[in-house]
Amino acid sequence: MRDSPQFMTATGYNQYNDLLESMNVSMFAKRKAAVEGFVSRLADLSPQSLSYRQRVDYDILKDYLNTFLAGYRWKDFLALNPISFMEGMQTNPQAMVDSAPFLTHGDFINYLTRLKNLPMMVDEIIERLKKAIQLKHTQHRTSVEKVPAQIDAFLKSEPTDLIVFKPFNGSLDEMTHITDETKLHWRDLARAYCSDIIEAFLKLKRFILDQYMDNTRTNIGIGSWREGKELYRACLKFHLSVDMTPEEVYRLGQDEVARIMKRMKKVMKKLQYEGSVREFFDMVKLNKGVTHTNVDDVLIEYRSMYKYRIQPALSEYFEKLPNAPLRIVSLPFDGPQGVYMTGSMDGERPGTFYVNTNRPQSHAIFTFMALTLHEAEPGHHFQMSYAAQSDIPKYRRHLEISKYFQVPFNFPFYTAYVEGWGLYAEYLGEELGLYQDDLEMIGRYNFEIFRACRLVVDTGIHYFNWSKEYAINYLMNHTTLPLEAIETEIDRYIMLPGQACAYKVGEIKIREMRDRARRLLGSAFDIRKFHTVVLENGPMPLRVLERVVDKWVKITKETAQNVMSHTDCTTQSSSVLSIHHSLTFIIVFILLVFY
């Protein structure tokens, strides 16, 4: 918690609200030493003495710690590049304000301390970038070329106009128990600190433009780095949590793309269309009402789907439905079509489904259902809320899924579990009958084939030395995304090696576990209880989840057999008793007759 104080503030844990995360490279070794201490303490435990539930906790914690230590070898690679068009304070400065409480005298003092120290954090980021240049481990130009414009959007001519100054206007005015003199003093401090913040970010912008940009790597894939292909294998293992080679991931992607394309063509044929998938989408988008041009209409559409179509259907497939608030709002930057962020531990800040409304006409309404299932319910919001209400350790209840730039030298996100569940949630929409027409089914398959393509493109970029143009053409030929969106996606894969492969691998593994459980249990299989088993322990490596599901199958099967045996015994006893009654009747009848 002390090491990731901004994240802890976002979860509602406020003990370290005055701290910022240290970006100093000297922390690499200190963090490693701290984790080794935890591993040493864990080694003193005897797994054989633990209960079943404790053993699950043990296995997850052991993997959590060892994943971090295994990544230490790669500390001087991606981890030296902590800022990009997707990561860094400049992407969403509003988050610093939204996550912090402003209810007490101490809350404002803590926030002021963060503002004061923010320029030092920026200096530490610049030092990391300098080391990346020195070691020739910089990101590709596409990862940072949008950053200067993001900084410009964040900065204002007046310090008091910065979004991070906002609490010293409205929130502070509402504090009746704080004197006007104190308020004036705090505003003066905040104005001075925000002035320093402006200078710090201008310095960062100049460094990126004048030095970093000229030293970015020329090849888009990390495979071009020294030991780059081995690093990519480590990134894949970090995100997939199963042992798959890049070659296996690539082949799986090709097979899935072919399978899903057949399904899409089948629906298109039903709609009496024989052309390509892209041509079909282009034709459909010409129809009136297929897209919204107004941002408010987009948000209303998503909110309506969530409230009136999805939520009423969930009880059929899930028990112990979490009652966690969700807000659906616009994404503050132009990125993916949707993003989910968990809410605070106390429920004061709800979970948030960010919808990309920057280009509303680019997203067809019939794709909204699949995305809402993925990001909201029964996808990520449902998934994280379910874990939050379970009796699991807090570090798993509020998993820090951030700092992608540090992969694989980071605590695991269990991406295949988290994103695999999101894609599995899209699939459940079919079984729950939530895709109400053929167009929404096409929208669902369009999302699925997009995730399958990621297996091919991500490995192609980072392992098979694809060019950016080749990667773009592949997505153009197999998906319906517009060119601008495809270019943004490719930029994302360039920056986050291995992450995009987790979606399809995780979904396939969860469905394989479910099919195996159904096959072994037969009529004893209960889909609602299976989902509870998958969700109740929160994010975990897939290899551990497989053991958890197998254990549940074994216990369920034994219970069912015991019930059957008891039923058989009861039936046999009833039969014996019935025979006894029959014999007694016959004997009595004979005696009466012959008497």
C-alpha positions, 0 to 999 in steps of 0.5 A: 500500500505504501509503495502504490499510494495513489492506487490505494487512495483510489480504493478508499484506503487513505493512510498514505494519501500524502504520498506519491509513488517513487519513480526512482530507479533505486526502488527496483532493488529495494522492492525486490528485497522486500518481496524476497522477504515475503517469499522467505516468510511464505517458505516457512509455512507447510502447505500440507497443514493448510485447509483447502481454502488456505491452500488456494490463498497460498498458491495465489500468493506464491505465484504473485510474489514469484512473478514479481521476482522472475521479472526483476531480470527485465527491470532495465527494459520496458520499466524504464519507459513510464510514460506513453499516450496511454499511461502517465498523469497527463492521460487523465489528470482528473483521476487525481482529483476524483480519487481523493477525499476532501472531507477533513482538514487532513484531506486537504493537507495530504492533497497539498503534499502530493501537489508539492511533490509532483514535480519531483515525480516528474523529474524521476520519470525523466531520469528513467527515460534518460536511462532507457536512451542510454541502454537503447531500451526506448519505446517506439515513437508511436508510443510517445508522439501523442504525449506532448499534445496530452501535456498541452491539454492538461496545462493551462496558462494560469495555475488556478485553471489546472484541473488539479487545483479544482478542490481549492474552489468548490470543495474547499468552499463547502468546508464550513469548519475551516476558517477563511484565513486557512482557506486563503493560505491553502489556496496560495500554497496550491497556486504556487505548487500548481505553478511548479507543476506547470514548469515540471510538465513543460520540462517533460514535454521539452525532454520528449521532443528534444531528446527522447523522440530522436532516440526511440527504437526504429523497430515496432517490436521489442523483439528487436532489442537485445534478448528481445524475443526472450523478453517477449516470451516473459511478457506472454507468460506474465499476461497469460499465466499459462505456458504457451510459446509465441508460435502456439499463440500465433497458430491459435489466433489463426484457427480462431480467426477462421472459425469466427469468420465462418460464423459471421459469414453464416449470419450474413448469408441469413441476411442475404449478403454475399460480400466481405465482412468489411463491405457488409459493415460499410453498407449497414452503417449507411442505414439511418439509426445505426450510429449516434452522432450525439455524445449524450445519445451514445451514453443513454444507449449504453445505460439503457442496455445495462439497466433494462436488458442485461441486469434483469437476465443475470439471476439465471446464471449467477447466485449472490448478485453483487449490488455495486454501483456503476456509472457510465461516462465518456472516456476523457481521451481517445483510446479504445471503445471502452475501459473499466475502472474499479470503484473505491472500497467504501463504495463512495466512488462507484465502478466506472465504465468509460465509453469512447465518445470522441468519435461516436459515428465510428461505433455502430450501436449493434456493437454496444451490447457486446462491449457492455457485457464485457466492461459492465455486467457480467463482465469486469464490473460484475467480476471485480464487485463479486471479488470485493464482496468475497472473503479474500485478502485485500490485495486480491480484492483490489488488484492494481491493474496498472503500470503496464510499462513495467511488465514483466517486472511487476506484480501480476494483473492476471490479465488472462483471468480478468480479460478472459472473463470479459470476453467470456461474458460476451459469449454468455450474452448468446446463452442468455439471449441478450443479442436481440437480432442478427445485427447484434450477433454480427456485432458480437462476432466482430468483437470476438474476431478482433480479439482473435486477430490480436493473437496473430498481430501481437506475436507478429509484431513482437516475435515475427518482426512484422512491420506496422503496415503489415499489421494494419493490413491484417486487421483491415482484412479481418476486422471491420474497424476503421483505419483510424481505430486500427492504427490506435490499436496497433499503437497499443500493441506496440506499447503493451507486448503480450497484453492483447493475447490474454483475452482469447486465451483466457476465454478459451481456458474458462470455457474448456474448464466449464465443458470439462466440469459439465462432462464430468458432473453430468446432471449434477453440473450447476452453471450458477455454482460454476460461476461462483467458483470462478469468481469468488476467489478473485483474479488468479493465474489460470493454472491455479484456477484449473486446480480450483475448478477440478477440486470443486468438480471432485467435491461435487461429484462425491457429494452427488454420489453420496446422495445417490447412494443414500437414495439407493439405500432408502429405496432398498429399505422401502422395497424390503419393507414393502415385501415384508408387508406383502408377505405378512398380508399373504400369510394372514390371508392364507390363515384366514382362508384355511381357518 
